[in-house]
Amino acid sequence: MARNRVIYQSEAVYVGPSPAVSGFFKLDGLGGHVEGWNGAKDLGAAITNNGIATGANGGAAGALSYPNAIKQLHRVQTCNYSFNIARTDINQFGELAAIDRVVMDTPTVALDFSYILATMDNEANLGFTVAKGVSCISGLLNKASDEKNYFIKTVAEGEDAVGDLSKAAGEGGNAVTDTISVIGVGNGFLTSYATECSVGNFPTCSVSVEGMNMTFNNSVSGGSPAISPESGTRLDHFKYCIPVATGSAGTGILATSALRPGDITFEFQKTDSEGGHLSDVSAGGLNSYDAPGATLGDMTSKAHAKIQSYNVNLDMGREPINRLGSRFAFTREITFPMTVSCSIDALVADLTTGSLSDVINCDDSYDISVNLLRPTNCPGDSSVAKEIFAQYVLKNCKVDSQSFSSDIGSNKSVTLDFSTQIGGPNQVNQGLFMSGIFADDFEPIIQDSSAMQ
């Protein structure tokens, strides 16, 4: 039966592996790919929502496993997608109307979505490098995690996407094909990433993607939405199978519902041009922001800044690169320099001494850390530091502006704007760095000593 409508309960968003022009199932231990149904069935494989598993491996002892490389994005709040085709008119003398309107430029496929921040699992799946001291775009720069395919799965009306086991006819299920659909965005490149939080709201992230193709399919499985840029041919011999949606990235700490604004701390460290900190913790180095104007205080004391919100924005402008003989732009490269900005809103209490001329003469740089701590529901030992579930570090930031606002009925507030440029993988003293917990992370959870009460 046809749907009357689609609401959020029936949808789930997924992201595929890199590169986009490859398969979705990887052979354990060998790193290979299954390129199609036939290739899998030749091995005696059975296609399932969670992967491919063979029986006797063509008569040999043991079994092979082909894990599904498509990953679900969790805590999604909004998802919008569109495509736009630009056409060029062909006119000639003697006829008023164009004799044809042809496609000369690559069609624009846009995808943007937002989600509540719970862990760094979404960031890792999107292709960001989530590791302390490593630039967050390292994987994008070396193409290891840049180009991906994205999927929006919709199940039957009135059904939750989480736990839905619908399969199309011929895949072991008896579901009617019009009760499930998948929209695919092929050859997708990240173009922006932003994270923000304010008092009374959960931390959220917003992501924008530019793609080259969009597909529509009435099944949980089908051909890849990716295309070959040179010919414009869809690479549908690579077959996908959308995994069953889950409510969280994993069990235990990965099942955190959301991070909370009351568990966020900030650190400010003054640095020199080489990235060295000019003061240590004992001298107030954790919070040594001392630019003239608003006082941000010390997060280790009760007199710390009355911060109301923060916003970290990373714009990754993409340049489509074309060549003769290629119907589509064969790649979309990041344009540099790339600037990441940070805006902090706070209530004004005390002011520091100094003048704008001090900023011009000294022009200090700061490392800014935003720590999102593990939510706790019960009081714990105040001497124990809290675990950091997600952390954003902006290194070598410069002060761009301070804007004060005051009116009758409102508290006086200030907006502080900082910015820095993204550095290369070897520039550990410049750019944006992400760290925290995610499904494939085996490093110990870092702790924030400034969060002790």
N, C-alpha and C positions, 0 to 999 in steps of 0.2 A: 504494500500500500504506500502511496506517495506521501511524503511529509507535508504537513501544513506549515511548519516553521522549523528553524534550527536555533537552539539557544546554547549557552555555554556548556551545559552539562554533557552535551553530545560531542564535543570537539576536543581534540588533543593535538599538540604541535610537536613535530619531530625534526631532527637534523641528521643528515647523513655524514659519511666519512669523507675525507679528502684523499685524492682529488675527486671532483664531481664526475669526471669522465672515467670512472672505474666502477668495479662491482661493489655490492653491499654486504657480501658474505666473505669472511676471511678464514682460510684454513688454519686451524690452531697449529702453532709452532712453525709454520712454513711461510706465513704471510701472503699466501696466494689468494686468488679471487675466483669465485664461481661466476662465469659470465652469462649463464642463462639456465632456464629450466632443464634443457636437454643435457647440458654439461653436468648438472647435478644428478639427474635421473640416471645418467650413464654410470654413476658411482653407486647407484642403488639408494639415492638419497630421498628423504621425504621432506617436503617443504612444510615448515611450521611457522607460526607467528614469531617465535623466539629464535629461529635459526634453522639450520639444516643438519640432520643427523643421519649417517649412513648405518646400515645394518652390519653386514659382514665384510664390507669393503671389497666387493667384487670377489668374494670367496676367501679372502685372506682373513687371518685372525685379527680381532680388534675392530674398533669402529673409529671413524673420523668425525670430527665435530666442526661445523661451520657457523660460528657465532654471528649473530646479526649485528652489523656495525651501525645500524640506525639507532639513535638515542632519543629518548623523550626529553622535552623541556618541561620542567615542573613549575607550578605556581603561576601559570600564565594568566594574565588578567585581560589583555586585549590582543587582537590580531587582525591586521588589515592587509589586504593585498590587491594589486591591480596591475594591468598592463596597458601600455599606450604605444600605438603604432604611428610613427611619423611618416608621412608620404610626401613625395615631391611631384609637382605637376609637370607634365610634358605638354607644352603648347607649340603651336606652329602658326605661321602666317596663313590666313585664309579660313581659320576656324576659331570661333570665339571661345568655346569651352575646351578644357584640356582633353587631349586625345587619350591620355592615360594618367594614372596617379600611381607611381611605383614606390616601393620601399627601398630607400637608399641607405638609411641609417639603422643601426641595431635597435629593435624594439626595446622599450623600457619596461622592465618588470620590477615592481616595487613590493617589498614585504616589510612591514614593521610590526613589532609586538612588544609587549611589556610584561614583566613578571615581578612578583614579590621575592625579595632576596631571602633565602633560607640557608643555602650553602653556596659554594663556588662551583657546584656541579654543572650548572647551565653554562657558566663562563668557559669551563674546560671543554664542554661539548661543542661550544660555538667556535672553538679554535684559539682562544686566548691561552697564553702560557701562564698557568697559575703556579708560581714558584717564587719563593722569597729571593730577591736579588737578581731576578731575570726579567728583562723587559716583557711586558704583557703581549706585545705584538711580534715576538721573536718567531713564532710559528707562522704568522702571516707573511713575514718578510722572506723566510726561506721556503715558502710554499708548502710546508708540511701540513698546514691546517688552514689554508686560505680559502680555496674554492670548495663549496659544499652544495648539496641539494637539501631542500627543505620540504616538509610535508605537513599538511593539515588534514587530519583524519576526522570524519564525521560518521557517527553510528546512527542507529535507528532513532526516530523521534521518541522521547520519553525515556531513553536508556542512557545510563552513565557511560562515558567513554572508558573510565577506569574499570578494568576487569572485563570489558566486553570481549567475547570470543568469537564474534561474527566472522564467518568466512564465506567467500563467494562460492557458487556452485562449481563443482569440479575440484575443490580444494579441501574436500573432507567435510564441508558444511552444506546445509540446505537453506541458508538464508537467501531471501530475495535480494537481487543485486541492487535494487533501488533503495535499500535500507542502509547502505553503507557507501561512502565515497571518500576519495582521497584527492586532494589538490596538491600538485607538486610544483615547486619552483626550482628550475634547473640552473646550474652554473651560478650559484649565488655568492656574492662578495659582500662582506660587512662594510658598511659605509659610516656608521656612527654607533657609539655606545655611550650611554649616560646612566648615572646612578644618583639617586637623591633620597633624602629623608627629611622630614620635619616633625616637630613635636605633634603628637596625636596621630601620626600616620606611620605605616610600615615602610622600611627601606624598599625602594623599587628600582628596577633597571629597565631601560628602554633601548631597543636595538632596531637598526634599520639595515636592510639588505637590498642590493641591486642584483637582479638575475637576468638571464637571457631567454628563458623559456618558461611557459606555464602549461601544465597538463591537468586533465580532469579524467577521473577514472572511477567507475562504480565497482570497486573491489578493494580489499586490503592489500592486494598485490598487483603488480603490473610492471611495465617497462620504465626504465629510468627517465626522469624528466630532463636530463642533461642532453645537450646537443654537441655536435662537433662544430666548432666555430668556423672552420674553413668551408665546410659544405652546407652548414645549417641543418644537417641530418640528425634526427633524434637517435640517441644511442639506446634504443629500447631493447637491445639484446642483453643489456644488463638488467636483471630482474630484482625488484625490491619486494619485501614483505614487511608490512608495518607491524612492529611488536605490540603486544597487549599493553595498554596504558596502565600505569601504576600511580598510586597516590603520592609517593615520595621517591626520592632518588635512591633510597635504600633503607635498611633497617638501622636501628640504634640512633646514633647522632645524626645520620643522614636523613632521618625521618622528622627532623625539626620542622614545625609548621611554618614559622617565620621568625626572623630576627626582629628585635623590638627597639624603638627609639630610646628607651631608658637604659639600654645596654650598649650605648655608643660612646666611645671616648676619642679624644683628639690628642695628637702630639705635634709640637712645633719645635724644630731644631734648626738653629742658624748654621749655615754652612759656608765654606769658602768656595772658590771657583773650581777646586778639584774634588769637591764633594765631601771634604772632611768636616766633621762637626766642630764648631768653635767652642763648645762648652759641654760639659758632661752632666750626668743626671744629678750628681750631688750639688752642682752649681746652678741647677735649674735648667739644664740643657734639654730636658724633655719638653719643656714649654717655654722656649726662650724667644717667643715672638715679641719684639720690642720696637716695631715701627711706630713712629709718632701717630697718636690718635687713639683708637679704641684699645683697651686692655683686654687681652684674651686670658690672662691669668694662668693658673697652674692646675691641671686636671687632678693632681694628687692632693689638692686641698679643697676645702668647702668654698673657697673664694674663686673657683675657676670661672671661666667665661660662661655667660648665659646664652649659649649657642642654641638657636632655634631651628636652623635647617642648614643643610649643605647640598651642593650639587657639583658633581664631577662630570665633565663632558669631554668626550674624545671624538672629534670629527675626523673621519678617514676619507677624504675626497678621493675619488677614483677617476682615472683617465682611461677611457676606452682607446686601445691601440689597434688600429686597423692596418691592413696591407692589401695590396692588389691580389686578387684571387681568393680572398676570404670574404664570405658573405656576412659574417658577423665580426665584431671586434674579437680578436683571438685571445685577448686578455684585458683585464681592468686593473691597472697598476695604481698603487697608492701614490698620491702626489705629496711631495715634501717641499718645504718643512711642514711638519704636522704638530699642531699646538693642542695641548690638553689644558683645560681651564678648570678652576675650582672657585666656587662662590660660597661664602659662609655668611649667614645672617645671624646676628646676635643682638641681645639687648644691651644697651649702653649703661654701664655702671660708673666705673672710673676711667680716667684717661691717662695715657702716658705723657710725659713731657717731650718736647722737641718741636721740630718744624719740618715742613715739606723739603726745605733745603737739605736737611739731614739725609733724607731718602735719596736726593739727587747726588749728594757727595759720597755717601757710603754705599747705597744700592745693595743692601744685604740680600742674600738668598736664603730660602728656608726649605727644609724637608717637612712635608705635611703628611701625617699618618692618620687615617680614619679607621678605627678599630671597631668592628661589630662583634660583640661578645656573645658567647653561648647563653641563651635564655635559661634562667633558673627560676623554679617555682617555689623552692623552699629556702629559708635562710641557711647560709653555709658559714664556714669558718672565715672570719673577716681577714685572717692572715694569709689566706690562700688566693693566689692570683686567678682571675677568670680566664677561661680558654677563649681564644680568638677564632671565631668561625669564618670570618671574612675580613680582609684587610686591604685597603688601598693606600699606596704610598706614592706621593708626588714629590719627586726630587728636583732640587735646584729651582724652586719656584720664585718668581719675582712678584712684588706687590704692584698691581696695576691700578687699583683705585680703592678708596674708602668713601662710602656714601652714607650720610647721616640723615635720619628722618625723624621728625617730631611733630605731633599735632595734639589737639585737645582730645582727651579720651583714650589715647594710646600711649604705650611705653615708648620711650626713645629707642631707636634701633639703628644699627649700622650694618651695611653690606660690604664685605671685604672680598675683593676679586684678586685671584692669583692666577698665574699661567706659567707653563713651562713647555719645552719642546720635547717631543719623543726622540729618544736616542736609539742607536743601533743595539744589537744584541750584546756587544762588548762594552757599551757605555752604562755602567752600573750606577753612575752618579747623576743620571739625567733621565727624565721621563716618568712614565706611569708603571707601577708594579702592582701586581695582584698576588695575593696568597690567601690560603684558607683550606678548608676541607672539601674534598670531592671524592667520588666513588673510587677512582683509581689512584688515590694519593696514599702513600705509605709512610710519609714523613710524620713525625710527632707534631701534635697540635701546639702552636706557639701560645704563650700566655701574656697577658697584659697586667703588669704589676701596678699600673696607675689606677686600675679599677678596684683596688682594695678599699673597703669602706672604713 
